[in-house]
Amino acid sequence: MNVLMRVIVADDEELARDELIYLLERHNDIVIVDEAVNGSEVLDQINRLEPDVVFLDIQMPKVDGLTVAKEIMNHKKPPHLVFATAYDCHAIEAFSLEAVDYLLKPFSPERVDGTVERLRKHLEKARLPMDVLSDAIKTLQKHSSGNCKRIAVTEDNQTFFVDPEQIVYIFREDRDVWICKVRGKYRCSYSLHELEEKLRNFQFFRPHRGFLVNLNYVEAITPWFNGAYQLVMKDEVKSVIPVSRSQVKALYDVLSL
């Protein structure tokens, strides 16, 4: 069993940050504990959250990624570092700061998978008995979530339940997760990752880091830009859901197109 990795992703570009987090969340042993948009913010998060891994964009405002790396090297238990940037000119300096790996933008799913595997090997060396317990709990939760019949949602301080087959799509907005039916949306206490696990026996697909869609409610697939697509849903307002470039092939495979 793999060690559970608590990860912070720091990047001032929202789209790049979202894409990297989505690619990381495909791995069951990775938990994103926070996001940062500049060096000062990530330093504060590292002090508070003590993550296992930090993915650092090198070009960030206020305090850049290399400066952050030099600062956290002085910690008693510094997190593992992975640098990310659109330019490869910083590679030598990045590895001189004991980075586990170095990712170039735009992120490749295969390259991110390779980085995750390298991180697993690093963390395995320092494995503690508590990690075994965490993995066992995670496995139990995964297997117990497959028979989900209803999802609890809230409205006007009341809790009631929604049949998964009535859900059109689910999305995250800031720190809230919303479940959308043909008419109306409802706040849910689960994370998108947790819902993806609970609904894996139904026809749900993760087209983008921030969305989970019921394929039975997809009305149309339309081209967007740079090889990405959008889904038009069969709800009351014909909602449009983005499909990230990394998920286009998986979507076509699921739909047998």
ZADO-605016 format. One record per residue (C-alpha): residue number from 1; residue in three letters; chain; x negated, y negated, z negated. Coordinates in pm, whole numbers, plus 50000, padded with zeros to 5 digits. Layout:
N
NUM|ALA|A|X|Y|Z
...
This chain:
257
1|MET|A|50000|50000|50000
2|ASN|A|49877|49651|50081
3|VAL|A|49810|49383|49822
4|LEU|A|50078|49114|49811
5|MET|A|49928|48790|49948
6|ARG|A|50048|48455|49815
7|VAL|A|49980|48202|50091
8|ILE|A|49979|47824|50137
9|VAL|A|49984|47682|50492
10|ALA|A|49845|47329|50532
11|ASP|A|49894|47145|50863
12|ASP|A|50017|46794|50934
13|GLU|A|50190|46907|51258
14|GLU|A|50532|47050|51171
15|LEU|A|50569|47264|51484
16|ALA|A|50224|47421|51441
17|ARG|A|50294|47480|51072
18|ASP|A|50631|47641|51148
19|GLU|A|50486|47865|51417
20|LEU|A|50201|47990|51197
21|ILE|A|50434|48056|50903
22|TYR|A|50670|48248|51127
23|LEU|A|50387|48467|51256
24|LEU|A|50264|48528|50902
25|GLU|A|50610|48613|50766
26|ARG|A|50634|48907|51007
27|HIS|A|50406|49086|50760
28|ASN|A|50585|49224|50455
29|ASP|A|50285|49173|50226
30|ILE|A|50270|48795|50283
31|VAL|A|50468|48547|50074
32|ILE|A|50453|48177|50168
33|VAL|A|50449|47997|49834
34|ASP|A|50430|47642|49974
35|GLU|A|50344|47417|50269
36|ALA|A|50128|47103|50280
37|VAL|A|50096|46819|50530
38|ASN|A|49765|46670|50415
39|GLY|A|49451|46753|50220
40|SER|A|49554|46581|49897
41|GLU|A|49880|46774|49889
42|VAL|A|49719|47112|49942
43|LEU|A|49461|47047|49669
44|ASP|A|49742|46979|49424
45|GLN|A|49927|47294|49533
46|ILE|A|49616|47508|49495
47|ASN|A|49568|47383|49138
48|ARG|A|49934|47449|49050
49|LEU|A|50008|47771|49238
50|GLU|A|49669|47948|49252
51|PRO|A|49737|48115|49590
52|ASP|A|49541|48412|49725
53|VAL|A|49498|48258|50071
54|VAL|A|49509|47909|50221
55|PHE|A|49545|47848|50595
56|LEU|A|49384|47507|50649
57|ASP|A|49419|47278|50948
58|ILE|A|49086|47101|50988
59|GLN|A|49224|46773|51127
60|MET|A|49453|46640|50853
61|PRO|A|49518|46286|50723
62|LYS|A|49381|46151|50393
63|VAL|A|49158|46449|50320
64|ASP|A|49057|46683|50604
65|GLY|A|49044|47062|50582
66|LEU|A|48665|47088|50557
67|THR|A|48661|46846|50263
68|VAL|A|48936|47049|50096
69|ALA|A|48731|47364|50145
70|LYS|A|48424|47211|49983
71|GLU|A|48636|47098|49689
72|ILE|A|48800|47433|49618
73|MET|A|48471|47621|49643
74|ASN|A|48404|47480|49296
75|HIS|A|48710|47655|49150
76|LYS|A|48654|47951|48919
77|LYS|A|48878|48165|49140
78|PRO|A|48896|47998|49482
79|PRO|A|49151|48128|49735
80|HIS|A|49043|48293|50057
81|LEU|A|49030|48043|50343
82|VAL|A|49136|48062|50706
83|PHE|A|49076|47753|50918
84|ALA|A|49308|47650|51201
85|THR|A|49253|47382|51463
86|ALA|A|49304|47293|51827
87|TYR|A|48927|47253|51872
88|ASP|A|48654|47514|51833
89|CYS|A|48371|47268|51764
90|HIS|A|48412|47315|51387
91|ALA|A|48371|47692|51389
92|ILE|A|48013|47705|51264
93|GLU|A|48081|47469|50974
94|ALA|A|48401|47654|50888
95|PHE|A|48220|47985|50849
96|SER|A|47941|47816|50651
97|LEU|A|48214|47741|50395
98|GLU|A|48283|48115|50361
99|ALA|A|48606|48117|50558
100|VAL|A|48755|48462|50615
101|ASP|A|48854|48369|50970
102|TYR|A|48912|48088|51218
103|LEU|A|49227|48042|51431
104|LEU|A|49260|47829|51742
105|LYS|A|49585|47661|51843
106|PRO|A|49818|47755|52002
107|PHE|A|49835|48059|51776
108|SER|A|49833|48404|51930
109|PRO|A|50043|48668|51748
110|GLU|A|49770|48927|51807
111|ARG|A|49499|48695|51674
112|VAL|A|49704|48615|51363
113|ASP|A|49763|48988|51307
114|GLY|A|49387|49043|51321
115|THR|A|49331|48769|51064
116|VAL|A|49590|48921|50831
117|GLU|A|49414|49257|50855
118|ARG|A|49082|49096|50763
119|LEU|A|49247|48929|50465
120|ARG|A|49387|49263|50351
121|LYS|A|49039|49412|50346
122|HIS|A|48904|49118|50143
123|LEU|A|49186|49137|49890
124|GLU|A|49169|49516|49864
125|LYS|A|48820|49485|49714
126|ALA|A|48962|49292|49419
127|ARG|A|49278|49499|49379
128|LEU|A|49423|49505|49027
129|PRO|A|49671|49749|48869
130|MET|A|49937|49474|48873
131|ASP|A|49916|49471|49252
132|VAL|A|50026|49835|49259
133|LEU|A|50333|49744|49054
134|SER|A|50414|49448|49281
135|ASP|A|50392|49668|49589
136|ALA|A|50612|49933|49429
137|ILE|A|50878|49675|49341
138|LYS|A|50863|49532|49694
139|THR|A|50908|49878|49846
140|LEU|A|51203|49955|49620
141|GLN|A|51367|49623|49711
142|LYS|A|51314|49693|50080
143|HIS|A|51477|50036|50066
144|SER|A|51761|49926|49842
145|SER|A|51855|49634|50069
146|GLY|A|51946|49847|50373
147|ASN|A|52308|49911|50274
148|CYS|A|52411|49549|50241
149|LYS|A|52789|49514|50275
150|ARG|A|52847|49152|50174
151|ILE|A|52640|48836|50123
152|ALA|A|52712|48602|49832
153|VAL|A|52757|48236|49931
154|THR|A|52861|47921|49746
155|GLU|A|53105|47639|49818
156|ASP|A|53232|47374|49577
157|ASN|A|53052|47550|49289
158|GLN|A|53238|47873|49365
159|THR|A|53079|48202|49472
160|PHE|A|53246|48432|49724
161|PHE|A|53135|48694|49974
162|VAL|A|53088|48708|50350
163|ASP|A|53094|49019|50567
164|PRO|A|52767|49035|50770
165|GLU|A|52965|49101|51087
166|GLN|A|53135|48761|51044
167|ILE|A|52804|48574|51033
168|VAL|A|52715|48394|51358
169|TYR|A|52372|48273|51249
170|ILE|A|52169|48170|50945
171|PHE|A|51929|47878|50921
172|ARG|A|51702|47700|50677
173|GLU|A|51724|47325|50620
174|ASP|A|51459|47187|50387
175|ARG|A|51475|47431|50093
176|ASP|A|51836|47537|50148
177|VAL|A|51952|47841|50346
178|TRP|A|52291|47819|50520
179|ILE|A|52515|48096|50655
180|CYS|A|52729|47992|50952
181|LYS|A|53052|48160|51061
182|VAL|A|53263|48075|51366
183|ARG|A|53403|47791|51155
184|GLY|A|53216|47642|50862
185|LYS|A|52881|47695|50690
186|TYR|A|52797|47804|50335
187|ARG|A|52491|47771|50115
188|CYS|A|52316|48095|50018
189|SER|A|52064|48163|49740
190|TYR|A|51857|48414|49939
191|SER|A|51553|48323|50151
192|LEU|A|51560|48389|50526
193|HIS|A|51309|48669|50481
194|GLU|A|51527|48834|50216
195|LEU|A|51834|48807|50440
196|GLU|A|51643|48954|50734
197|GLU|A|51565|49256|50516
198|LYS|A|51920|49287|50385
199|LEU|A|52070|49264|50734
200|ARG|A|51825|49487|50918
201|ASN|A|52092|49754|50979
202|PHE|A|52307|49498|51161
203|GLN|A|52249|49326|51497
204|PHE|A|52042|49036|51365
205|PHE|A|51730|48891|51528
206|ARG|A|51476|48631|51412
207|PRO|A|51425|48408|51722
208|HIS|A|51242|48138|51529
209|ARG|A|51093|48093|51188
210|GLY|A|51391|47886|51071
211|PHE|A|51677|48095|51217
212|LEU|A|51834|48440|51203
213|VAL|A|52105|48513|51462
214|ASN|A|52375|48776|51506
215|LEU|A|52318|48905|51860
216|ASN|A|52688|48989|51892
217|TYR|A|52757|48614|51892
218|VAL|A|52503|48511|52160
219|GLU|A|52691|48360|52452
220|ALA|A|52400|48255|52674
221|ILE|A|52020|48229|52696
222|THR|A|51886|47913|52856
223|PRO|A|51526|47805|52943
224|TRP|A|51383|47526|52728
225|PHE|A|51020|47416|52779
226|ASN|A|50668|47564|52774
227|GLY|A|50803|47917|52811
228|ALA|A|51047|47887|52522
229|TYR|A|51422|47951|52537
230|GLN|A|51741|47858|52355
231|LEU|A|52040|48066|52248
232|VAL|A|52393|47931|52283
233|MET|A|52612|48078|52009
234|LYS|A|52983|48165|52009
235|ASP|A|53077|47946|51715
236|GLU|A|53320|47656|51717
237|VAL|A|53057|47397|51815
238|LYS|A|52851|47615|52053
239|SER|A|52538|47584|51839
240|VAL|A|52202|47593|52018
241|ILE|A|51926|47797|51852
242|PRO|A|51557|47777|51955
243|VAL|A|51359|48086|52053
244|SER|A|50986|48046|51990
245|ARG|A|50746|48150|52266
246|SER|A|50612|48434|52054
247|GLN|A|50961|48588|52024
248|VAL|A|51078|48568|52386
249|LYS|A|50953|48915|52483
250|ALA|A|51091|49072|52164
251|LEU|A|51430|48913|52234
252|TYR|A|51436|49045|52590
253|ASP|A|51337|49389|52464
254|VAL|A|51617|49389|52206
255|LEU|A|51870|49278|52468
256|SER|A|51727|49523|52727
257|LEU|A|51682|49240|52980
